[in-house]
Structure formats: structure tokens, C-alpha cells
Amino acid sequence: MEIPSYDDIRALHRKHAPSDAAFALVFTHCEIVADIADQLISRSGVDVDPDLVRAGCLLHDIGVYRLYDADGRLDGSAYITHGVLGHELLAAEGLPETLCRFCSHHTGVGVTKEDVLAQNLPLPPADYVPATPEERMVMYADKFHSKSTPPRFVTPDSYAARVGRFGADKTALFQSLRRHYGDPELAALAAAHGHALT
């Protein structure tokens, strides 16, 4: 499989971003997640394809652009759908399933069919759980930066507390990811981007 270049991925974001502000928010987040993943890979020594991870990080949130309305507002109520929307967008662009899955399989610590049905989520009933080491790395790295207003970095302890709202099993899964990959060093990234670390 040919992995698209940084410039190709950036051009895809530009093509689908409804505004400069949306592009800046989403693509900057994707770049930050890629930087976090790079750091985690080098520190943990896990066996992943770093180029595939980087491409997955840069693509994972492209579906967010489909949630902006005509007035440039992001529809937060449908946010859970952004992964599936991104998967569809990349598939329509002719990208392989391996890359599309980074969109649909990065939300939370994985969304199961049982989650979809029990929580009545607006998703086709299916498992959206990362299955490859590269998918798991993208999902994990994504947990440490938020596109909130204003954007911010999220400490591992803060994310662990937040994911606990969805059940003890989700907290346990996140803690197992922490043990496997380690905690990222976020202070320098937060300072470089001027984002808070909470």
C-alpha cells in the first residue's frame, strides 16, 4: 500500500475544510497527535509502522469537517459520528480501507456494538475498536489533545477520570494502554502551541 505524503494529506484537509478556521483547528490537532505518537513510538519501542501511524494521525479527524453547518458552527451533538463520516470521506477519495479505519476506529478507547446499542448512539451497529498496533497507537495518542475551545492538552490522569464516565471497563482499558505505551511528555508541546495542559 502506498502511504500518502504529508502534502497529499494536507491537501485533502484543505479540500474538505469548510473554512480556514476549521482547517486550522482540525489539521493542527492531527499534527499534534502525530507528534505525540512519534514521541510514544520512540520512547516505548513498540513495533509499529511509524509512517502508517503518522498518516493515520494526520487523517483520523478529517470527518469533523462534515459536522460544520452553513454558518461555520460545529455540531457537537453529532460528534460521535465524525469517525464514520471520515471513513466514508476517505473511501470516496479512493483511499484504502487500512487508512479509512483510522477514522472510524479511534473514538474513545474503542466503541463496541454493545456500546452503540446500549447508549443508542447514532452509528450503524458495529464494533469500532482498533485492531492493529497502528490503529491502537493513533487512538491512544489522540487522547492527549482536545479540539475544545480553546484547544488544550489532556494529561493521562485527566483522561482516565473522563473515560470513567463510560464504565470501569473503559478506564481499565485506558490504564492498560498506559502501561503498554507509557505516558507522553506533554509540557513542551503545550508550551510550543500555547495550549493549556489540564
C-alpha positions, 0 to 999 in steps of 0.5 A, spaced: 500 500 500 502 506 498 502 511 504 500 518 502 505 524 503 504 529 508 502 534 502 497 529 499 494 529 506 494 536 507 491 537 501 485 533 502 484 537 509 484 543 505 479 540 500 474 538 505 475 544 510 469 548 510 473 554 512 480 556 514 478 556 521 476 549 521 482 547 517 486 550 522 483 547 528 482 540 525 489 539 521 493 542 527 490 537 532 492 531 527 499 534 527 499 534 534 497 527 535 502 525 530 507 528 534 505 525 540 505 518 537 512 519 534 514 521 541 510 514 544 513 510 538 520 512 540 520 512 547 516 505 548 519 501 542 513 498 540 513 495 533 509 499 529 509 502 522 511 509 524 509 512 517 502 508 517 501 511 524 503 518 522 498 518 516 493 515 520 494 521 525 494 526 520 487 523 517 483 520 523 479 527 524 478 529 517 470 527 518 469 533 523 469 537 517 462 534 515 459 536 522 460 544 520 453 547 518 452 553 513 454 558 518 461 555 520 458 552 527 460 545 529 455 540 531 457 537 537 451 533 538 453 529 532 460 528 534 460 521 535 459 520 528 465 524 525 469 517 525 464 514 520 463 520 516 471 520 515 471 513 513 466 514 508 470 521 506 476 517 505 473 511 501 470 516 496 477 519 495 479 512 493 483 511 499 484 504 502 480 501 507 487 500 512 487 508 512 479 509 512 479 505 519 483 510 522 477 514 522 472 510 524 476 506 529 479 511 534 473 514 538 474 513 545 478 507 547 474 503 542 466 503 541 463 496 541 456 494 538 454 493 545 456 500 546 452 503 540 446 499 542 446 500 549 447 508 549 443 508 542 448 512 539 447 514 532 452 509 528 450 503 524 451 497 529 458 495 529 464 494 533 469 500 532 475 498 536 482 498 533 485 492 531 492 493 529 498 496 533 497 502 528 490 503 529 491 502 537 497 507 537 493 513 533 487 512 538 491 512 544 495 518 542 489 522 540 487 522 547 492 527 549 489 533 545 482 536 545 479 540 539 475 544 545 475 551 545 480 553 546 484 547 544 488 544 550 492 538 552 489 532 556 494 529 561 493 521 562 490 522 569 485 527 566 483 522 561 482 516 565 477 520 570 473 522 563 473 515 560 470 513 567 464 516 565 463 510 560 464 504 565 470 501 569 471 497 563 473 503 559 478 506 564 481 499 565 482 499 558 485 506 558 490 504 564 492 498 560 494 502 554 498 506 559 502 501 561 503 498 554 505 505 551 507 509 557 505 516 558 507 522 553 511 528 555 506 533 554 509 540 557 513 542 551 508 541 546 503 545 550 508 550 551 510 550 543 502 551 541 500 555 547 495 550 549 493 549 556 495 542 559 489 540 564 
